Amino acid sequence: MHRATTKTGPKKKLLLAFDAFGTLFTPKTPIASQYGEVARRYKVAEGVSDNEIKKSFGKAFKEESKEHPNYGKKVGMAAPEWWARLTPNNRLKVITKTFRPFLLAADASLPSGLVPDLLTRFSTSEGYALYPDVLPFFSQLRQLNSASPPPHQQHHQHHWRWDHTIVGIITNSDDRIPGILSSFGLSVGPRRAGTADSSTEDASANATEEEDISFVVLSYDVGASKPDRAIFDAAKQIGTELFAKVDGADGEGFEMLYVGDEVEKDVLAAEDAGWGALLVDREERFRERFTDGRQMVTVAEGEREFSVMNDLSALSSWRSR
């Protein structure tokens, strides 16, 4: 997204990327509870505790991740097949393997509607909830993008240091992420690294101005997962092309900031790839550090220091090192 400015001299540009699951949204209730709720609707796993379902799901997910990494992309699986369908050698996938131990007969099949219901639930806002600071943050960026923001919003412009911000997603996930984000009412552009939609040739100022999120980088698409530097480099490449196309200027010379909820895979990995990074404290590990009203603190773990914020409203306080 782009904000008009009357300032002279080079524009301040920011490539801002977020993790998705655990950073922008989270399950409405624990995944095992939702699996159990849907299964019992179909008379499956009746009398089985959510904890038992959780253990079975964890075992199935771990086995499938080991046998077919990255949601089966390397062997040509589509994400739904990795989660649910049978392969030619009759290998059961994650959802089926989760419930297999709870079927009354060893050779019984799952009811036909159970798997589609679960896939639909966890492909939309039905199964997830945005954290409460997410929509207000994107709403503020939309106001900054407006040529004439309402008077009560104009003071926000003084706090956001960048004249031009492009927002993306970098996440270890399959191809459901864009649809999940769109289901919350966020406008997600079509660009995806490693796919036919990654091209920025037709990018225009209007295209990114109307988008909350201009591109998505998925481990499923690029074949690399955080903390691998390659997934961050793929995002930087798209950002460089968009700044060059949309801003009508050299694509270089922008700051990069990545926001996630994990120390190793998000913050430290992003910094090692040349990005600035912030940890958003979704699990309130550092809750006591914010009692004096500060929104951002520096934390040391081992030999590394990193910055932590209590919610996305603190993003405007970030300064590159």
PAPAKOL-685738 format. One line per field, with one value per residue (C-alpha): chain; z negated, y, x. Coordinates in nm, 3 decimals. Layout:
<bakes>
unit: c(A_...);
zz: c(Z_...);
yy: c(Y_...);
xx: c(X_...);
</bakes>
This chain:
<bakes>
unit: c(A_A_A_A_A_A_A_A_A_A_A_A_A_A_A_A_A_A_A_A_A_A_A_A_A_A_A_A_A_A_A_A_A_A_A_A_A_A_A_A_A_A_A_A_A_A_A_A_A_A_A_A_A_A_A_A_A_A_A_A_A_A_A_A_A_A_A_A_A_A_A_A_A_A_A_A_A_A_A_A_A_A_A_A_A_A_A_A_A_A_A_A_A_A_A_A_A_A_A_A_A_A_A_A_A_A_A_A_A_A_A_A_A_A_A_A_A_A_A_A_A_A_A_A_A_A_A_A_A_A_A_A_A_A_A_A_A_A_A_A_A_A_A_A_A_A_A_A_A_A_A_A_A_A_A_A_A_A_A_A_A_A_A_A_A_A_A_A_A_A_A_A_A_A_A_A_A_A_A_A_A_A_A_A_A_A_A_A_A_A_A_A_A_A_A_A_A_A_A_A_A_A_A_A_A_A_A_A_A_A_A_A_A_A_A_A_A_A_A_A_A_A_A_A_A_A_A_A_A_A_A_A_A_A_A_A_A_A_A_A_A_A_A_A_A_A_A_A_A_A_A_A_A_A_A_A_A_A_A_A_A_A_A_A_A_A_A_A_A_A_A_A_A_A_A_A_A_A_A_A_A_A_A_A_A_A_A_A_A_A_A_A_A_A_A_A_A_A_A_A_A_A_A_A_A_A_A_A_A_A_A_A_A_A_A_A_A_A_A_A_A);
zz: c(0.000_0.082_-0.087_0.103_-0.036_0.026_-0.122_0.091_0.126_0.129_-0.007_-0.316_-0.211_-0.423_-0.320_-0.606_-0.629_-0.881_-0.984_-0.964_-1.203_-1.564_-1.462_-1.279_-1.359_-1.591_-1.623_-1.773_-2.007_-2.023_-1.696_-1.868_-2.016_-1.673_-1.521_-1.796_-1.752_-1.379_-1.419_-1.683_-1.451_-1.227_-1.517_-1.505_-1.813_-2.047_-2.402_-2.293_-2.476_-2.301_-2.453_-2.283_-1.952_-2.008_-2.057_-1.751_-1.538_-1.654_-1.566_-1.222_-1.144_-1.247_-1.042_-0.730_-0.764_-0.779_-0.488_-0.264_-0.380_-0.298_-0.264_0.008_0.258_0.369_0.477_0.645_0.375_0.348_-0.009_-0.044_0.060_-0.206_-0.470_-0.370_-0.058_0.019_0.235_0.492_0.241_-0.002_-0.250_-0.484_-0.518_-0.829_-0.896_-0.816_-1.023_-1.314_-1.339_-1.226_-1.583_-1.693_-1.424_-1.547_-1.271_-1.152_-0.785_-0.833_-0.635_-0.761_-0.683_-0.348_-0.486_-0.774_-0.582_-0.358_-0.665_-0.839_-0.528_-0.485_-0.851_-0.854_-0.521_-0.645_-0.945_-1.065_-1.238_-1.322_-1.492_-1.422_-1.718_-1.831_-1.723_-1.360_-1.198_-1.376_-1.248_-0.887_-0.921_-1.023_-0.720_-0.497_-0.646_-0.585_-0.228_-0.185_-0.015_-0.259_-0.587_-0.831_-1.079_-1.374_-1.185_-1.064_-1.379_-1.293_-0.995_-1.227_-1.390_-1.079_-0.951_-0.604_-0.299_-0.116_-0.282_-0.102_-0.315_-0.262_-0.436_-0.492_-0.652_-0.681_-0.551_-0.261_-0.012_-0.239_-0.394_-0.135_-0.159_-0.538_-0.547_-0.281_-0.482_-0.760_-0.519_-0.440_-0.078_0.037_0.369_0.611_0.599_0.460_0.472_0.670_0.863_1.184_0.969_0.850_1.152_1.083_1.451_1.434_1.096_1.074_0.805_0.781_0.738_0.420_0.284_0.270_0.103_-0.265_-0.176_0.160_0.172_-0.005_-0.040_-0.145_-0.227_-0.016_0.292_0.259_0.122_-0.175_-0.532_-0.803_-0.937_-0.587_-0.444_-0.101_-0.208_-0.326_-0.009_0.200_0.020_0.066_0.440_0.474_0.258_0.471_0.790_0.641_0.518_0.862_1.047_0.814_0.683_1.018_0.859_0.791_0.607_0.370_0.063_-0.150_-0.507_-0.576_-0.888_-0.973_-1.252_-1.401_-1.722_-1.740_-1.846_-1.639_-1.322_-1.299_-1.475_-1.468_-1.123_-0.976_-1.128_-0.991_-0.647_-0.670_-0.791_-1.097_-1.318_-1.600_-1.818_-1.896_-2.240_-2.169_-2.446_-2.697_-2.782_-2.852_-2.999_-3.310_-3.095_-2.977_-3.316_-3.305_-2.993_-2.742_-2.417_-2.307_-2.504_-2.432_-2.552_-2.573_-2.533_-2.508_-2.306_-2.107_-2.181_-2.008_-2.030_-2.165_-2.138_-2.318_-2.012_-1.658_-1.766_-1.868_-1.509_-1.446_-1.723_-1.544_-1.435_-1.226_-1.394);
yy: c(0.000_0.352_0.683_1.008_1.257_1.615_1.574_1.643_1.408_1.029_0.854_0.639_0.290_-0.017_-0.379_-0.517_-0.891_-1.100_-1.460_-1.583_-1.863_-1.758_-1.401_-1.269_-1.545_-1.841_-2.130_-2.018_-2.315_-2.582_-2.775_-3.109_-2.971_-2.861_-3.196_-3.368_-3.139_-3.211_-3.584_-3.632_-3.468_-3.769_-4.018_-4.066_-4.060_-4.053_-4.098_-4.007_-3.714_-3.412_-3.501_-3.842_-3.674_-3.427_-3.709_-3.897_-3.581_-3.499_-3.849_-3.840_-3.492_-3.587_-3.907_-3.737_-3.443_-3.685_-3.900_-3.616_-3.285_-2.945_-3.072_-3.316_-3.049_-3.234_-3.537_-3.333_-3.349_-3.073_-2.962_-3.132_-3.464_-3.430_-3.371_-3.613_-3.826_-4.175_-4.218_-4.501_-4.728_-4.673_-4.467_-4.276_-3.901_-3.680_-3.639_-4.000_-4.129_-3.908_-4.073_-4.424_-4.550_-4.444_-4.621_-4.916_-5.148_-5.163_-5.144_-4.880_-4.557_-4.207_-4.061_-3.882_-3.534_-3.532_-3.460_-3.185_-3.017_-3.009_-2.886_-2.607_-2.509_-2.473_-2.291_-1.999_-1.784_-2.061_-2.230_-1.928_-1.590_-1.281_-1.137_-0.821_-0.582_-0.704_-0.535_-0.202_-0.210_-0.273_-0.016_0.240_0.154_0.199_0.544_0.630_0.517_0.756_1.088_1.263_1.070_1.172_1.443_1.201_0.976_1.242_1.232_0.873_1.001_1.163_0.830_0.617_0.707_0.556_0.720_0.390_0.055_-0.277_-0.559_-0.933_-1.269_-1.512_-1.834_-2.206_-2.328_-2.465_-2.273_-2.208_-1.895_-1.637_-1.766_-1.762_-1.401_-1.299_-1.461_-1.208_-0.923_-0.842_-0.764_-1.005_-0.953_-1.243_-1.249_-1.571_-1.650_-1.963_-1.970_-1.825_-1.553_-1.424_-1.196_-0.823_-0.728_-0.599_-0.431_-0.077_0.185_0.125_-0.249_-0.225_0.079_-0.129_-0.427_-0.484_-0.760_-0.740_-1.079_-1.414_-1.633_-1.989_-2.266_-2.487_-2.274_-2.194_-2.530_-2.371_-2.325_-2.081_-2.052_-2.108_-1.776_-1.864_-1.796_-1.445_-1.380_-1.475_-1.208_-0.949_-1.020_-0.959_-0.647_-0.510_-0.563_-0.405_-0.096_-0.055_-0.105_0.070_0.354_0.442_0.446_0.229_-0.083_-0.061_0.156_0.027_-0.098_-0.453_-0.562_-0.907_-0.975_-1.318_-1.503_-1.746_-1.653_-1.898_-1.939_-1.583_-1.321_-1.468_-1.624_-1.294_-1.105_-1.363_-1.303_-0.929_-0.816_-0.619_-0.830_-0.802_-1.067_-1.008_-1.160_-1.362_-1.614_-1.336_-1.481_-1.133_-0.988_-0.852_-0.641_-0.422_-0.327_0.022_0.109_0.039_-0.119_-0.251_-0.401_-0.562_-0.919_-1.123_-1.500_-1.674_-1.458_-1.282_-0.980_-0.915_-0.675_-0.773_-0.583_-0.648_-0.589_-0.451_-0.096_-0.074_-0.125_0.248_0.267_0.032_0.174_-0.021_-0.083);
xx: c(0.000_0.111_0.052_0.071_0.321_0.420_0.767_1.069_1.362_1.366_1.062_1.095_0.994_0.914_0.875_0.667_0.602_0.413_0.400_0.039_-0.064_0.003_0.084_-0.223_-0.473_-0.516_-0.766_-1.096_-1.073_-0.799_-0.767_-0.832_-1.155_-1.274_-1.179_-1.375_-1.675_-1.700_-1.633_-1.902_-2.150_-2.088_-2.100_-1.721_-1.495_-1.792_-1.668_-1.315_-1.155_-1.010_-0.675_-0.681_-0.766_-0.481_-0.231_-0.356_-0.348_0.005_0.126_-0.039_0.094_0.448_0.445_0.312_0.553_0.845_0.727_0.606_0.766_0.625_0.269_0.371_0.474_0.789_0.589_0.317_0.051_-0.204_-0.262_-0.605_-0.450_-0.179_-0.442_-0.710_-0.706_-0.579_-0.272_-0.251_-0.074_-0.362_-0.160_-0.388_-0.342_-0.344_-0.716_-0.798_-0.507_-0.616_-0.957_-0.864_-0.794_-1.142_-1.347_-1.550_-1.426_-1.065_-1.168_-1.439_-1.432_-1.493_-1.838_-1.821_-1.890_-1.642_-1.322_-1.473_-1.622_-1.284_-1.104_-1.360_-1.348_-0.970_-0.960_-1.174_-1.253_-1.487_-1.195_-0.980_-0.997_-0.790_-0.604_-0.786_-0.509_-0.492_-0.792_-0.727_-0.369_-0.471_-0.748_-0.488_-0.276_-0.579_-0.633_-0.270_-0.322_-0.614_-0.542_-0.778_-0.803_-1.076_-0.966_-0.971_-0.726_-0.486_-0.273_-0.173_0.023_0.273_0.351_0.407_0.753_0.726_0.574_0.537_0.466_0.429_0.289_0.341_0.317_0.606_0.486_0.552_0.220_0.021_-0.190_-0.489_-0.337_-0.454_-0.811_-0.809_-0.688_-0.943_-1.223_-1.154_-1.220_-0.856_-0.775_-0.503_-0.325_-0.267_0.114_0.263_0.633_0.716_0.387_0.248_0.089_0.428_0.473_0.465_0.464_0.107_0.150_0.019_-0.009_-0.383_-0.334_-0.130_-0.311_-0.629_-0.462_-0.400_-0.153_0.022_0.196_0.223_0.532_0.448_0.693_0.462_0.532_0.902_1.020_1.197_1.075_1.171_1.437_1.586_1.705_1.562_1.204_1.296_1.496_1.192_0.990_1.263_1.267_0.893_0.918_1.201_0.999_0.687_0.871_1.027_0.695_0.456_0.666_0.812_1.155_1.454_1.343_1.639_1.672_1.387_1.380_1.264_1.076_0.943_0.693_0.632_0.554_0.851_1.202_1.408_1.202_1.078_1.289_1.639_1.592_1.471_1.763_2.007_1.851_1.913_1.571_1.475_1.252_1.000_0.845_0.478_0.420_0.106_0.176_0.253_0.593_0.723_0.406_0.579_0.813_0.523_0.380_0.532_0.336_0.612_0.496_0.835_1.123_1.460_1.506_1.827_1.824_2.157_2.395_2.121_1.908_1.577_1.286_0.945_0.618_0.293_0.071_0.080_0.007_0.376_0.496_0.526_0.788_1.030_1.363_1.614_1.948);
</bakes>
